[in-house]
């Protein structure tokens, strides 16, 4: 098992972890409705704790000088980062427990989704902040994503469908056909040209922008191991937090498995984020740990992949200039890597253990 750079054992099950986009702030939420602010200097440690919710705090989101949070107690809360006090609290934000939260644009417009598939759009500048209420899905809203302009909002659902919304006109653009399994994550990638949704069967379902009816590609990652969380590390590279506790990295277009980042010892991964300095990946899992992982090996893999792509392009160009009849068999073949499985991790652990005894 890869050792985390640092870790912190929590007393309650964590649900989400987030870092501020421009300040040295990181926080984790838990099943007790608490939000714990963390220090990442030296060892990971607790700085402060607030409790804006009476039940599990499922998602948190930093936005400028505020921290937004949603809960299974049906509330949507905005807390001030300086005073750690509640600024706004919508006690009955939804009729059902909330599950998903997303900033849409401007640091003022947000989307929330609940356990019964209802989506709400909020403008927190307004006295009456609710812009839209849409019960478009028949199961929980698992994840949101937006394009770079904030004009298009995408929602993934446990009913296996992706819905696409014009957030400015507050109307449905499209809804996909039903996928083979529930969609658990949703991310816009490749300069707003693709949308990737992880599902409950260990598959990345890829949609092409403006062609929302059906998936354009399907990339198996680990059979029957759900992809519970995704971190967009770059436009081409995703970091996947899976139910078997393994954190995997993969490149898309073409699909190439990359580094095994780390694992939470068979405990499902709830959430991940980049540290404020972007030098670590932070993860929380059902083992009650916050873990910090070094990204050095992942960056090396990305450089190698980039070099192989450019080298392959150069080779193709030279072949085209010198001999148009060259066989494709003569071209260098890129080494394909397999996604690591939890069984392989355990086998590696045993090997490391016995080598230490030698």
C-alpha positions in Angstrom: 0.0 0.0 0.0 1.3 3.5 -0.9 1.9 5.5 2.2 0.2 9.0 2.3 2.5 12.0 2.7 0.4 12.9 5.8 -2.9 11.9 7.3 -5.3 12.8 10.1 -7.8 10.4 11.8 -11.2 11.9 12.3 -13.7 10.9 15.0 -16.7 11.0 12.7 -17.3 9.8 9.1 -16.3 12.5 6.6 -18.4 13.3 3.6 -16.6 16.0 1.7 -13.4 17.9 1.5 -12.7 21.2 -0.2 -9.9 23.9 -0.6 -10.4 27.5 -1.2 -9.5 28.5 -4.8 -7.3 31.5 -3.8 -6.5 31.2 -0.1 -4.8 28.8 2.2 -8.0 27.3 3.5 -9.2 23.6 3.6 -12.2 22.1 5.3 -13.9 18.7 5.7 -17.5 18.0 6.5 -18.9 15.0 8.4 -21.9 12.9 9.3 -22.5 14.9 12.5 -23.2 18.1 10.5 -19.9 19.7 11.4 -17.4 21.5 9.2 -13.8 21.2 10.4 -11.1 23.7 9.2 -7.7 22.1 8.7 -4.1 23.2 8.8 -1.9 21.5 6.2 1.4 22.8 7.6 3.7 20.0 8.7 1.2 17.4 9.9 -2.5 17.8 9.1 -4.3 19.2 12.1 -7.6 20.7 13.2 -7.9 24.5 13.3 -11.5 25.2 14.1 -14.9 23.5 14.0 -18.4 24.9 13.3 -21.7 23.1 13.2 -24.1 24.7 10.7 -26.3 21.6 10.4 -28.2 19.2 12.6 -27.6 16.2 10.4 -24.9 15.0 8.0 -23.2 17.8 6.0 -22.9 16.2 2.6 -21.2 18.9 0.5 -19.2 22.0 1.1 -18.0 24.7 -1.3 -15.7 27.7 -0.8 -16.7 30.9 -2.7 -14.8 34.1 -2.1 -15.4 35.1 1.5 -18.0 32.4 2.2 -18.3 28.7 2.8 -21.5 27.1 1.5 -22.8 23.8 2.8 -25.8 21.5 2.3 -27.2 18.7 4.5 -29.5 15.8 4.8 -31.4 18.0 7.3 -32.7 19.8 4.1 -30.8 23.1 4.8 -28.6 25.2 2.7 -26.2 27.4 4.7 -23.8 30.2 3.9 -21.1 30.8 6.5 -18.7 33.8 6.8 -15.1 32.6 6.6 -13.7 35.4 8.8 -16.2 35.2 11.7 -17.2 31.5 11.1 -20.8 32.6 11.7 -23.8 31.7 9.7 -24.7 34.5 7.2 -27.7 32.9 5.6 -29.6 29.8 6.4 -32.4 28.3 4.2 -33.8 25.8 6.7 -36.1 24.0 4.2 -34.1 24.6 1.1 -35.6 21.5 -0.4 -38.5 19.2 0.6 -36.0 16.3 0.7 -32.4 15.8 1.9 -29.8 17.7 -0.2 -27.1 15.8 -2.0 -25.3 18.0 -4.6 -24.0 21.5 -4.7 -22.3 23.6 -7.4 -21.3 27.2 -8.1 -22.7 28.2 -11.5 -21.2 31.6 -12.0 -20.2 35.0 -10.4 -19.8 33.6 -6.9 -23.5 34.3 -6.4 -25.5 31.8 -8.5 -25.5 28.2 -7.3 -27.3 24.9 -7.9 -28.5 22.4 -5.4 -29.9 18.9 -6.0 -31.7 16.5 -3.6 -32.4 12.8 -3.0 -35.6 12.8 -5.1 -34.1 14.4 -8.2 -35.2 18.0 -7.7 -32.8 20.7 -9.0 -32.9 24.3 -7.7 -31.0 27.3 -9.0 -30.2 30.1 -6.5 -29.1 33.7 -6.8 -28.0 34.7 -3.3 -28.0 38.4 -4.1 -31.8 38.4 -4.4 -34.3 38.8 -1.6 -36.2 35.8 -3.1 -33.1 33.8 -4.1 -34.8 30.8 -5.9 -34.6 31.2 -9.6 -35.6 27.7 -10.7 -37.2 24.5 -9.3 -37.1 21.5 -11.6 -38.1 17.9 -10.7 -36.5 16.6 -13.9 -35.0 13.3 -12.5 -36.6 10.3 -10.8 -33.6 9.6 -8.5 -31.0 11.6 -6.5 -28.9 14.3 -8.1 -25.4 13.0 -7.6 -23.2 15.7 -9.1 -23.2 19.0 -11.1 -20.8 20.6 -13.5 -20.7 23.8 -15.6 -19.1 25.1 -18.7 -16.4 27.8 -18.5 -19.0 30.6 -19.0 -21.4 29.3 -16.4 -24.2 29.3 -19.0 -24.6 25.6 -19.2 -25.4 23.5 -16.1 -25.1 19.7 -16.2 -26.7 17.4 -13.7 -25.9 13.7 -13.2 -28.5 11.5 -11.5 -29.0 8.1 -9.9 -31.6 7.4 -12.5 -28.8 7.0 -15.0 -29.5 10.2 -17.0 -27.6 13.4 -17.6 -29.7 16.6 -17.9 -28.4 19.8 -19.5 -29.7 23.2 -18.6 -29.4 26.8 -19.9 -28.7 28.4 -16.5 -29.4 32.0 -17.7 -32.8 31.2 -19.4 -33.5 28.5 -16.7 -34.7 25.9 -19.1 -33.9 22.4 -20.1 -31.7 22.0 -23.2 -31.6 18.2 -23.3 -31.8 15.0 -21.3 -29.8 11.9 -22.2 -31.0 8.4 -22.6 -30.7 6.1 -19.6 -27.2 4.7 -19.0 -26.5 1.2 -17.8 -26.0 2.3 -14.2 -26.5 5.3 -11.9 -24.4 8.3 -12.7 -22.3 9.3 -9.7 -20.0 12.0 -11.0 -20.1 14.7 -13.7 -17.2 16.7 -15.1 -16.7 19.0 -18.1 -13.4 18.3 -19.8 -11.3 18.9 -22.9 -12.1 22.6 -23.3 -15.9 22.2 -23.0 -16.1 19.6 -25.7 -16.7 16.5 -23.6 -18.6 15.6 -20.4 -17.4 12.5 -18.4 -19.7 10.8 -15.9 -18.5 8.0 -13.6 -21.1 5.3 -12.8 -21.9 2.6 -10.3 -20.3 -0.2 -12.4 -16.8 1.3 -12.7 -17.3 2.9 -16.1 -16.6 6.4 -17.4 -19.5 7.4 -19.7 -18.4 10.1 -22.2 -20.8 12.5 -23.8 -19.9 14.8 -26.8 -21.0 18.4 -26.4 -24.3 19.2 -28.1 -24.9 15.5 -28.7 -26.6 14.6 -25.5 -28.9 11.7 -26.5 -26.4 8.9 -25.9 -22.8 8.4 -24.8 -20.1 8.7 -27.5 -17.7 6.5 -25.6 -17.6 4.1 -22.7 -14.3 3.5 -20.8 -14.3 0.6 -18.3 -12.0 1.4 -15.3 -12.6 -1.4 -12.7 -15.4 -3.9 -13.2 -18.2 -3.6 -10.6 -16.3 -1.0 -8.6 -18.3 2.3 -8.5 -16.5 5.6 -9.3 -17.7 7.6 -6.3 -15.7 10.8 -6.8 -13.6 12.5 -9.5 -11.0 15.2 -9.4 -10.2 17.0 -12.7 -6.4 17.2 -12.5 -6.1 18.7 -16.0 -8.1 18.9 -19.2 -6.9 15.4 -20.1 -6.3 13.7 -16.7 -8.9 12.6 -14.2 -8.2 11.2 -10.7 -10.8 8.7 -9.7 -11.9 7.8 -6.1 -13.4 4.3 -6.1 -15.6 2.2 -3.9 -12.7 -0.3 -3.3 -10.7 2.4 -1.7 -8.2 2.9 -4.6 -7.4 6.3 -6.0 -6.6 5.9 -9.7 -5.5 8.4 -12.3 -6.3 8.1 -16.0 -5.7 10.1 -19.1 -8.5 10.5 -21.7 -8.4 10.8 -25.5 -6.7 8.4 -25.8 -7.5 6.5 -22.6 -4.4 5.5 -20.8 -4.3 4.4 -17.1 -1.7 6.4 -15.1 -0.4 6.3 -11.6 -2.0 4.5 -8.6 -2.2 7.6 -6.3 -3.0 5.8 -3.1 -5.7 4.0 -1.2 -7.9 4.0 1.9 -7.5 0.3 2.7 -10.6 -1.1 1.1 -12.7 1.8 2.4 -14.7 3.8 -0.2 -13.5 7.2 -1.2 -16.0 9.9 -0.4 -14.3 13.0 -1.9 -11.1 14.5 -3.1 -9.6 17.9 -3.8 -6.3 19.6 -4.6 -4.4 21.2 -1.7 -4.3 25.1 -2.0 -0.7 24.9 -3.2 -1.7 22.1 -5.7 1.2 20.0 -4.6 -1.0 17.3 -3.0 -4.2 15.5 -3.6 -6.4 15.3 -0.4 -8.9 12.5 0.1 -11.4 11.4 2.7 -12.8 7.9 3.0 -14.9 5.5 5.1 -11.7 4.7 7.1 -12.3 8.1 8.8 -9.0 9.5 7.5 -8.0 12.6 5.7 -5.0 11.6 3.6 -2.6 13.7 1.6 -0.9 12.2 -1.5 2.1 13.5 -3.4 1.5 14.3 -7.1 5.1 14.0 -8.2 4.7 10.5 -9.8 1.5 11.6 -11.5 3.2 14.6 -13.0 6.0 12.4 -14.2 3.5 10.0 -15.9 1.8 13.0 -17.6 5.2 14.2 -19.0 6.0 10.7 -20.3 2.6 10.5 -21.9 3.0 13.9 -23.5 6.5 12.9 -24.8 5.2 9.7 -26.3 2.4 11.5 -28.0 4.7 14.1 -29.6 7.3 11.4 -30.5 4.6 9.4 -32.2 3.4 12.4 -34.1 7.0 13.1 -35.3 7.5 9.5 -36.3 4.3 9.5 -38.3 5.3 12.7 -40.1 8.7 11.3 -41.0 7.2 8.1 -42.3 4.8 10.2 -44.4 7.6 12.2 -46.0 10.0 9.3 -46.7 7.7 6.4 -47.6 4.0 6.6 -48.0 3.8 2.8 -48.2 5.3 2.2 -44.8 3.4 -0.4 -42.8 1.6 0.7 -39.6 3.3 -2.4 -38.0 6.6 -0.6 -38.1 5.4 2.3 -35.9 6.4 2.2 -32.3 3.7 0.9 -30.0 2.9 2.8 -26.8 3.1 0.6 -23.7 -0.4 0.2 -22.3 -0.9 0.3 -18.6 -3.7 -1.5 -16.7 -5.7 0.2 -13.9 -4.5 -1.2 -10.6 -7.0 -3.3 -8.7 -7.5 -3.7 -4.9 -6.3 -7.3 -5.2 -3.0 -6.1 -6.7 -2.6 -3.6 -3.9 -3.0 -6.4 -1.3 -0.5 -8.6 -3.2 2.0 -5.7 -3.3 1.5 -5.1 0.4 2.3 -8.7 1.2 5.4 -8.6 -0.9 6.6 -5.4 0.8 6.0 -6.9 4.2 8.1 -10.0 3.6 10.8 -8.0 1.9 11.1 -6.0 5.1 11.7 -9.2 7.1 14.5 -10.4 4.8 
